[in-house]
Amino acid sequence: PSVISMVTPSSGVQAQEAGSSPDFYMLERTMASRSASFRFAAPIVLVLSATAAVADPIDLTPWTALTLDFPGGQSAGRWVLEPGATAVKQVVNADPSFFLNNVNQTSIKIDGTWQVVSGGDDDYMGFVFGYQNSSNFYAFDWKKSGQSYVGQYAAEGMTIKRFTGATGDGLVDLSLAEFWENEDNLGDMTVLATNHATDKGWVDGRLYDFHLDYNVVAGQFTIVVKDGATTLWDKTVVDNTFNSGQFGFYNNSQQNVRYAGFEFTPVVPEPETYMLMLAGLFVVGGIAAKRRRAG
């Protein structure tokens, strides 16, 4: 295993990294005086080969379903957990429907897969994140083919949207038209990015990979969608409206959408942040040494 040492001769401070994974820092400070010496040591676990902790598969059992069941719209969604609780399928052609994790999160990486497991429709599947309430959140949605509905036209392809309602109640602030529109801003819906074309729709039965970096870099997020080894979209959006919030699955007027194998990876501080932490520990050690000498 590699060993990295850092010594500051003037201060007597040494930091040493040894081992492979996980890595450990052991730092010492020896402070000598005429009558006594003080030794300060603190083990700190670091993972320097990556900026994220190890992810665990998500148990979807505590997640909750919500449908914005608008008057004159379609049915409420029905989310069915599969055995093992790491996959769920929304089986109804419903109004905008969410499956939410009920955890306020920030600085996180999210990975998983999703697909429409059988044909019969051509509408929206996607995700929400930075979710505050039913009218304030970011949404990624993906339309199989272009279509008009409730007076608006939805183009084929992927869209990133921001919803900002005044009351926090989606049934009051929003409308089916705002969820359907994906080219122009409408009401409390703002289009942040698009990937539209006649060959950009999802395909029945095909398994897609999804990745989200959410506020890993402050004030921005990145979405990556892949079909096997092929990247379909890799888009970074700079927007700090919602720097934390819930994550959830989302679809609109589309049944038989299956989400599976999702992992959340909280991001840990960069190595520079750890050096600041170490500096703080040195200060604590120095204060303790001075108190000993004074005593």
Kinemage of the C-alpha trace (Angstrom):
@kinemage 1
@onewidth
@group {chain A} dominant
@subgroup {mainchain}
@vectorlist {calphas} color= white
{ca pro a 1} P 0.000 0.000 0.000
{ca ser a 2} L 1.060 3.560 -0.603
{ca val a 3} L 2.134 5.852 2.197
{ca ile a 4} L 1.941 9.617 1.981
{ca ser a 5} L 3.608 11.732 4.669
{ca met a 6} L 3.395 15.437 5.249
{ca val a 7} L 5.716 17.125 7.761
{ca thr a 8} L 5.840 20.713 8.860
{ca pro a 9} L 9.221 21.038 10.617
{ca ser a 10} L 8.498 24.356 12.264
{ca ser a 11} L 5.403 23.054 14.020
{ca gly a 12} L 6.338 19.456 14.646
{ca val a 13} L 3.155 18.318 12.910
{ca gln a 14} L 3.092 15.108 10.880
{ca ala a 15} L 0.180 13.626 8.953
{ca gln a 16} L 0.573 10.163 7.495
{ca glu a 17} L -1.724 8.184 5.236
{ca ala a 18} L -1.228 4.428 5.050
{ca gly a 19} L -3.207 1.572 3.578
{ca ser a 20} L -5.490 1.220 0.637
{ca ser a 21} L -9.263 1.299 1.240
{ca pro a 22} L -10.442 2.735 3.504
{ca asp a 23} L -7.527 5.101 4.168
{ca phe a 24} L -6.562 6.315 7.598
{ca tyr a 25} L -4.894 9.480 8.767
{ca met a 26} L -2.989 9.397 12.027
{ca leu a 27} L -1.644 12.741 13.021
{ca glu a 28} L 0.599 13.592 15.901
{ca arg a 29} L 1.790 16.715 17.468
{ca thr a 30} L 4.507 16.668 20.086
{ca met a 31} L 5.003 19.859 21.973
{ca ala a 32} L 7.983 20.022 24.309
{ca ser a 33} L 8.824 22.417 27.085
{ca arg a 34} L 11.520 22.465 29.726
{ca ser a 35} L 9.528 20.361 32.173
{ca ala a 36} L 6.974 18.366 30.189
{ca ser a 37} L 5.789 17.338 26.771
{ca phe a 38} L 2.292 17.005 25.313
{ca arg a 39} L 1.330 14.426 22.706
{ca phe a 40} L -1.849 14.883 20.640
{ca ala a 41} L -3.042 12.092 18.370
{ca ala a 42} L -6.349 11.673 16.533
{ca pro a 43} L -7.349 8.927 14.098
{ca ile a 44} L -9.607 10.098 11.280
{ca val a 45} L -11.113 7.831 8.632
{ca leu a 46} L -10.819 9.261 5.137
{ca val a 47} L -11.694 8.007 1.690
{ca leu a 48} L -9.427 9.938 -0.643
{ca ser a 49} L -9.916 7.825 -3.732
{ca ala a 50} L -13.442 9.190 -4.145
{ca thr a 51} L -15.615 12.012 -2.864
{ca ala a 52} L -18.510 9.821 -1.756
{ca ala a 53} L -19.268 7.267 0.909
{ca val a 54} L -20.345 3.726 0.051
{ca ala a 55} L -23.964 3.540 -1.142
{ca asp a 56} L -26.507 1.017 0.073
{ca pro a 57} L -29.484 -0.232 -1.979
{ca ile a 58} L -32.574 1.781 -1.165
{ca asp a 59} L -35.383 0.154 0.788
{ca leu a 60} L -38.514 1.677 -0.726
{ca thr a 61} L -40.821 0.511 2.081
{ca pro a 62} L -41.032 3.896 3.883
{ca trp a 63} L -41.641 5.858 0.679
{ca thr a 64} L -45.097 7.329 0.126
{ca ala a 65} L -47.263 7.824 -2.951
{ca leu a 66} L -48.934 11.085 -3.954
{ca thr a 67} L -51.088 11.891 -6.980
{ca leu a 68} L -52.220 15.359 -7.978
{ca asp a 69} L -55.685 14.212 -8.969
{ca phe a 70} L -56.949 17.215 -10.931
{ca pro a 71} L -60.677 17.644 -11.677
{ca gly a 72} L -61.449 16.242 -15.106
{ca gly a 73} L -58.133 14.420 -15.235
{ca gln a 74} L -57.286 10.736 -14.916
{ca ser a 75} L -57.152 8.274 -12.033
{ca ala a 76} L -54.851 8.353 -9.012
{ca gly a 77} L -51.580 6.459 -9.372
{ca arg a 78} L -50.995 3.040 -7.799
{ca trp a 79} L -47.436 2.197 -6.817
{ca val a 80} L -46.790 -1.525 -6.267
{ca leu a 81} L -43.681 -2.623 -4.371
{ca glu a 82} L -41.954 -5.784 -5.541
{ca pro a 83} L -40.616 -8.449 -3.125
{ca gly a 84} L -37.441 -7.193 -1.495
{ca ala a 85} L -38.679 -3.579 -1.594
{ca thr a 86} L -35.922 -2.339 -3.919
{ca ala a 87} L -38.190 -1.980 -6.962
{ca val a 88} L -41.595 -0.401 -7.518
{ca lys a 89} L -43.976 -0.158 -10.473
{ca gln a 90} L -46.641 2.452 -11.120
{ca val a 91} L -49.426 0.530 -12.843
{ca val a 92} L -52.140 3.126 -13.593
{ca asn a 93} L -52.500 5.649 -16.419
{ca ala a 94} L -52.747 8.462 -13.891
{ca asp a 95} L -52.562 12.190 -13.338
{ca pro a 96} L -49.113 13.456 -12.186
{ca ser a 97} L -48.061 10.884 -9.598
{ca phe a 98} L -45.066 10.760 -7.255
{ca phe a 99} L -43.385 8.151 -5.054
{ca leu a 100} L -41.401 10.141 -2.474
{ca asn a 101} L -38.626 9.174 -0.069
{ca asn a 102} L -39.696 11.654 2.669
{ca val a 103} L -36.089 12.644 3.430
{ca asn a 104} L -34.662 16.126 3.039
{ca gln a 105} L -31.348 15.649 1.215
{ca thr a 106} L -28.536 17.672 -0.291
{ca ser a 107} L -25.062 17.011 -1.708
{ca ile a 108} L -25.954 13.525 -2.879
{ca lys a 109} L -25.431 11.215 -5.842
{ca ile a 110} L -28.365 9.043 -6.956
{ca asp a 111} L -28.207 6.079 -9.343
{ca gly a 112} L -30.768 3.567 -10.563
{ca thr a 113} L -32.652 2.098 -13.498
{ca trp a 114} L -36.120 2.524 -14.923
{ca gln a 115} L -38.183 1.334 -17.846
{ca val a 116} L -41.686 1.020 -19.226
{ca val a 117} L -42.128 -2.731 -18.946
{ca ser a 118} L -44.976 -3.050 -21.460
{ca gly a 119} L -46.428 -0.935 -24.234
{ca gly a 120} L -49.761 0.760 -24.610
{ca asp a 121} L -48.956 4.441 -24.120
{ca asp a 122} L -46.409 7.108 -25.001
{ca asp a 123} L -46.373 9.639 -22.177
{ca tyr a 124} L -44.150 10.830 -19.318
{ca met a 125} L -41.839 8.975 -16.966
{ca gly a 126} L -39.218 10.624 -14.782
{ca phe a 127} L -38.102 11.858 -11.373
{ca val a 128} L -38.469 14.754 -8.980
{ca phe a 129} L -35.792 16.124 -6.665
{ca gly a 130} L -35.329 19.151 -4.438
{ca tyr a 131} L -38.966 18.426 -3.586
{ca gln a 132} L -40.338 20.842 -0.950
{ca asn a 133} L -44.054 20.245 -1.414
{ca ser a 134} L -46.430 19.411 -4.244
{ca ser a 135} L -45.899 22.722 -6.057
{ca asn a 136} L -42.187 23.391 -5.414
{ca phe a 137} L -39.602 21.010 -6.872
{ca tyr a 138} L -37.393 20.129 -9.825
{ca ala a 139} L -38.612 17.521 -12.308
{ca phe a 140} L -36.983 15.470 -15.025
{ca asp a 141} L -39.523 13.983 -17.422
{ca trp a 142} L -39.226 11.980 -20.627
{ca lys a 143} L -41.898 11.827 -23.333
{ca lys a 144} L -42.001 8.903 -25.749
{ca ser a 145} L -43.592 10.847 -28.606
{ca gly a 146} L -45.036 14.273 -29.344
{ca gln a 147} L -48.666 14.825 -28.390
{ca ser a 148} L -51.231 17.538 -27.641
{ca tyr a 149} L -53.316 17.448 -24.447
{ca val a 150} L -55.158 20.008 -22.266
{ca gly a 151} L -54.363 22.744 -24.782
{ca gln a 152} L -50.584 22.204 -24.728
{ca tyr a 153} L -48.134 20.315 -26.899
{ca ala a 154} L -45.531 17.958 -25.398
{ca ala a 155} L -42.519 17.386 -27.634
{ca glu a 156} L -40.765 14.016 -27.810
{ca gly a 157} L -37.732 13.803 -25.540
{ca met a 158} L -36.338 14.811 -22.150
{ca thr a 159} L -36.996 17.983 -20.173
{ca ile a 160} L -35.782 19.449 -16.884
{ca lys a 161} L -38.352 21.700 -15.235
{ca arg a 162} L -38.729 23.812 -12.105
{ca phe a 163} L -42.076 24.282 -10.383
{ca thr a 164} L -42.519 27.205 -7.962
{ca gly a 165} L -46.036 27.515 -6.581
{ca ala a 166} L -47.119 30.144 -4.073
{ca thr a 167} L -49.159 28.052 -1.629
{ca gly a 168} L -47.268 24.742 -1.642
{ca asp a 169} L -50.372 22.882 -2.799
{ca gly a 170} L -50.014 21.547 -6.327
{ca leu a 171} L -53.763 21.268 -6.829
{ca val a 172} L -54.088 24.992 -6.093
{ca asp a 173} L -50.946 26.378 -7.739
{ca leu a 174} L -50.441 24.089 -10.727
{ca ser a 175} L -52.459 22.590 -13.577
{ca leu a 176} L -52.362 19.625 -15.917
{ca ala a 177} L -51.278 22.041 -18.642
{ca glu a 178} L -48.166 23.060 -16.685
{ca phe a 179} L -47.170 19.415 -16.242
{ca trp a 180} L -47.809 18.635 -19.918
{ca glu a 181} L -45.993 21.580 -21.510
{ca asn a 182} L -42.283 20.912 -22.061
{ca glu a 183} L -41.014 23.569 -24.486
{ca asp a 184} L -42.076 26.938 -23.060
{ca asn a 185} L -42.483 28.345 -19.564
{ca leu a 186} L -46.086 28.220 -18.408
{ca gly a 187} L -47.581 29.548 -15.181
{ca asp a 188} L -45.466 28.328 -12.263
{ca met a 189} L -43.456 25.935 -14.465
{ca thr a 190} L -40.075 26.970 -15.875
{ca val a 191} L -38.239 24.931 -18.513
{ca leu a 192} L -34.567 24.711 -17.480
{ca ala a 193} L -33.205 22.405 -20.199
{ca thr a 194} L -34.455 20.252 -23.083
{ca asn a 195} L -33.270 17.354 -25.217
{ca his a 196} L -36.036 17.138 -27.825
{ca ala a 197} L -36.109 15.572 -31.286
{ca thr a 198} L -38.101 12.964 -33.171
{ca asp a 199} L -35.589 10.282 -32.144
{ca lys a 200} L -35.292 11.233 -28.448
{ca gly a 201} L -38.241 9.323 -26.986
{ca trp a 202} L -37.955 6.327 -24.682
{ca val a 203} L -38.473 2.805 -26.062
{ca asp a 204} L -40.850 0.184 -24.642
{ca gly a 205} L -39.128 -2.487 -22.572
{ca arg a 206} L -35.695 -0.897 -22.707
{ca leu a 207} L -33.825 -0.530 -19.407
{ca tyr a 208} L -32.280 2.902 -18.872
{ca asp a 209} L -29.707 4.039 -16.310
{ca phe a 210} L -30.180 7.283 -14.440
{ca his a 211} L -27.617 9.328 -12.503
{ca leu a 212} L -28.140 12.545 -10.557
{ca asp a 213} L -25.512 14.722 -8.874
{ca tyr a 214} L -27.628 16.986 -6.687
{ca asn a 215} L -25.904 19.998 -5.147
{ca val a 216} L -22.587 18.121 -5.133
{ca val a 217} L -21.269 21.394 -6.497
{ca ala a 218} L -23.193 24.104 -4.668
{ca gly a 219} L -25.992 25.633 -6.707
{ca gln a 220} L -26.071 23.139 -9.551
{ca phe a 221} L -27.102 19.616 -10.496
{ca thr a 222} L -26.187 17.150 -13.237
{ca ile a 223} L -28.404 14.493 -14.828
{ca val a 224} L -27.010 11.646 -16.921
{ca val a 225} L -29.254 9.181 -18.787
{ca lys a 226} L -27.740 6.103 -20.430
{ca asp a 227} L -28.892 3.257 -22.628
{ca gly a 228} L -26.278 0.644 -21.795
{ca ala a 229} L -22.889 2.177 -22.638
{ca thr a 230} L -24.489 4.949 -24.721
{ca thr a 231} L -25.010 8.316 -23.041
{ca leu a 232} L -28.324 9.787 -24.178
{ca trp a 233} L -28.048 13.018 -22.205
{ca asp a 234} L -25.506 14.531 -19.831
{ca lys a 235} L -26.751 17.895 -18.655
{ca thr a 236} L -25.620 20.250 -15.894
{ca val a 237} L -28.017 22.978 -14.766
{ca val a 238} L -26.959 25.930 -12.623
{ca asp a 239} L -29.908 26.816 -10.393
{ca asn a 240} L -30.048 27.276 -6.618
{ca thr a 241} L -33.790 27.588 -6.095
{ca phe a 242} L -33.905 24.293 -4.170
{ca asn a 243} L -30.561 23.302 -2.632
{ca ser a 244} L -32.101 20.469 -0.633
{ca gly a 245} L -35.290 18.441 -0.674
{ca gln a 246} L -36.873 15.050 -1.187
{ca phe a 247} L -36.255 12.722 -4.118
{ca gly a 248} L -38.990 10.747 -5.807
{ca phe a 249} L -40.132 8.822 -8.852
{ca tyr a 250} L -42.617 10.562 -11.112
{ca asn a 251} L -44.805 9.804 -14.081
{ca asn a 252} L -47.696 11.468 -15.815
{ca ser a 253} L -50.350 9.667 -17.887
{ca gln a 254} L -48.071 6.639 -18.180
{ca gln a 255} L -48.620 3.203 -16.657
{ca asn a 256} L -46.285 0.240 -16.088
{ca val a 257} L -43.200 2.275 -15.266
{ca arg a 258} L -40.746 0.280 -13.145
{ca tyr a 259} L -37.995 1.829 -11.002
{ca ala a 260} L -35.351 -0.490 -9.528
{ca gly a 261} L -31.961 -0.752 -7.850
{ca phe a 262} L -31.626 2.844 -6.728
{ca glu a 263} L -28.706 3.885 -4.553
{ca phe a 264} L -28.082 7.118 -2.666
{ca thr a 265} L -24.455 8.111 -2.113
{ca pro a 266} L -23.961 11.039 0.294
{ca val a 267} L -20.994 13.144 -0.704
{ca val a 268} L -18.207 13.677 1.862
{ca pro a 269} L -15.874 16.694 2.002
{ca glu a 270} L -13.013 16.998 -0.448
{ca pro a 271} L -9.451 16.391 0.885
{ca glu a 272} L -8.946 20.153 1.243
{ca thr a 273} L -11.794 20.184 3.737
{ca tyr a 274} L -10.091 17.502 5.779
{ca met a 275} L -6.912 19.561 5.950
{ca leu a 276} L -8.953 22.376 7.455
{ca met a 277} L -10.306 19.885 9.990
{ca leu a 278} L -6.776 18.779 10.803
{ca ala a 279} L -5.698 22.367 11.297
{ca gly a 280} L -8.515 22.759 13.796
{ca leu a 281} L -7.316 19.701 15.690
{ca phe a 282} L -3.815 21.159 15.847
{ca val a 283} L -5.206 24.331 17.376
{ca val a 284} L -7.041 22.276 20.007
{ca gly a 285} L -3.819 20.422 20.783
{ca gly a 286} L -1.898 23.663 21.141
{ca ile a 287} L -4.451 25.087 23.559
{ca ala a 288} L -4.310 21.935 25.670
{ca ala a 289} L -0.502 22.089 25.772
{ca lys a 290} L -0.522 25.708 26.903
{ca arg a 291} L -2.948 24.853 29.695
{ca arg a 292} L -0.658 22.062 30.866
{ca arg a 293} L 2.328 24.394 30.980
{ca ala a 294} L 0.305 27.024 32.787
{ca gly a 295} L -0.716 24.407 35.349
